[in-house]
Amino acid sequence: MAHIDYYFSFLSAWIYLSDGRLEKIAAKHGATVTYKPFDLLTAFDRLGAPRPSERPEGRKIYRMQELKRFKAKSGLPMNLTPPFWPTNVAPASYALIAAQEAVRKGSDGDLGKLVNSLSAAMWRDDKDISEDAVITEALQQAGFDPMLSMTGMLTGAELYPSNLEDAMTAGVFGSPFFIVTDTDERFWGQDRLDMLDDYLGTL
């Protein structure tokens, strides 16, 4: 059974555009997934890459054109310039980490749905995912105890920095980033999910 480490940041619009496809691909191939939200902006700093606000104007223009193209292709409702972007995504990341720990202990909540709910809150619903009310709503929608946003804070705060270190060690440089850990095969971007699907079919 293949295993996928899924590195991502809720700051990334491409997470929203993934639209649950990773979970469908993993289920198709019987693969397992570990969700590893990480501090993308700090990763850029450590890699010597410019943050989005510091990128050359030409790259900013291209990013927006790409978002428009992929939005149209996906058919998803999306605000390309959400009012709360960028925001502090650490609280939402902590909640996701806490939810994953809860699943390991027997919770039947849906981690993929939680990722999608939080991402949609920012990129579709114009909500600030640093706010506890938004996080608890997403937890409820995904079948988790909404109190995880509080009770899981310590666990999330402890593991979130570790995810960044894991990302740096694994060679991650963007979001979303998928690594088939069995073979160290790497895929960057939601537009590589079809290739991930094809690759898992060869294992």
N, C-alpha and C positions, 0 to 999 in steps of 0.2 A: 504494500500500500504506500503510495507516494505521499509526501508531506510538503506543504507549501508554507513558507514564512512570508507573510503579507505585511510589508512595510508601507506606511502611508501617513499622511497628515490631513486633517480635516480642512486645512487651508487650501488644499488642492481641489480645484474644480473638476479635475479628471476623476476624482473619487466618485463624485456624484454621477458623472457620465458613465462610470462602470456599471451602475444600475443593477447590482446584484448578480452580475454575470459570473464572477469568480465562484460564488457559492454553487451555482448551477453546474459549472464546469467541474468543480471538486466532487460534487455528488455523482456526476456522470461517470467519473473515473474512480470513485471510491477513495479519493484523496482527503487528507485531513488538512486543516488550516490553523495556523497560529497567527492571530492578529497582533501586530506590533506597531501601534501608533508611536511616532517619534517626533522630536523637535526638528522640523525641517529647516527652519531659518538658522538655527545653530549649526545644523549640518552644512548648510551653504557656507557659513562663516568658516567652518573648519576645513572645508574643501577649497576655500579661496574663490568660491563662486558668488556672483552678485545676487543679493536678495531681489525679489521682483521689483521693488521700488527703485532699485539702483541699476537696473538693466538698461542697455542702450535703447534709445527710442525705437529703433527699427525692430528690435526683439519684442518690445511691448506691443507694437502694432501687429506684428505677426501672431503673437499669443492671442490677441483679441480676434483676429481673423480666423484662427484655428478653432477657438471656442465657438464662434458663430457657425462654422462649418459642421463641427461635431454635434452641436445642439440641434441643428437642422436635420442631421442624419439620424440622430437618436429619437427625435420627436418628443423629447422630454421638455416640460416647462422649466424655464431656467432664467434667472436674473444674472446677466453676465457681469454686473457691477453691484453685488449685494451691499446693502448699507452698512453691514457690520463686518466687512472684510477689509483688512485683516483684523482678526480678533484674537483673544487669548484662548487657544484651543486646548490648553492643559487640562482644565476641569472636565471637558468632554472626553479627553483621552484617558484621564484617570477613571472616569465612569466605565469606559469600555474595558479597560484593564480589569477593574473590579468585577465587571460582568463576566469576563472570561474566567476569572478565578472562581466565580460562582458556578459557572457551567462545569468546571473541573470537579466541583464538590457536589454536583448532581442537579443543578438548576436546569430547567428545560427551556430557558429563554433562548431567543434567536439572535446570535451575535451578528450575523450578516444583516438582519433587519435593523439592528441597533445602529450599525455603521451607516446604513442607508438613511435611516430616520434622522440622524444627526446631520448628515451631509445635506439632505434635502431641506432641513430646517434653515441652513445657511443659504444654499444655492437656489432654492425654490420659494421658500416661505418668508424670506427676509427677516429671520430671527437671529438673535445673538446667542450662539451656542456656548458662550461663557456663563450664561445665566442659569442658575439652578433650576428655575421653573421649566426652561426649555429642555434641559438634560433629563429631568425627572419625567417629563412627558414622553421623551424618546424611550426611556427605560420601560415605561409602562406599555408603550406601543409594541415593544419587542418582547414583552412577557417577563420582564425582570422586576424585582422589588425596587420601586422608585427611591427608597432610602439608600440604595447603593451609592447614590451621589454624595451621601454624607458618610455612611459607614465604610465605604471602600476608598475614601480619600487617602488614607495612609498607604494602603497597598498600591494604589495608583501612583502616588507621589514617589514611592520607592522604586517601582518598576519602570516608570516613564524614562528616567535618565538611562537606565540599563538598556532600554530599547535603542536609544541613540548610539550607545557604545556598540551594541550588537550590529546596528546598521553600518557604522563606520568599519567595523571589522569585516563585515560581509561584502563591502564594496558598494553599498547603496549610495546613490547620488541624486535621487529624485523620488517623486511620488505620483502614482503608485508604483511599487516595485515588488515583484514576485520572484521568490527563489524556491526552486524545487530542491529541497535540502539533500535529498538522496544522491543527487548528481551535481549539485551546485550549478544547475542551469538557471539562468537569470533572464527576466523579462521586465522591461521598463515601459510603463504607460498602459493605459486602458486599451489602447489600440493594438496591443500585443496579446490580448486575451485569447484571440483565435489561435495564435501561434502556441500559446500555453496549452490550449485544448488539444491541438494537434500533437504537441510533444508528449503530453501525458498518455495519449493513445498509443505511443510507441513503447511505453515502459511495460 
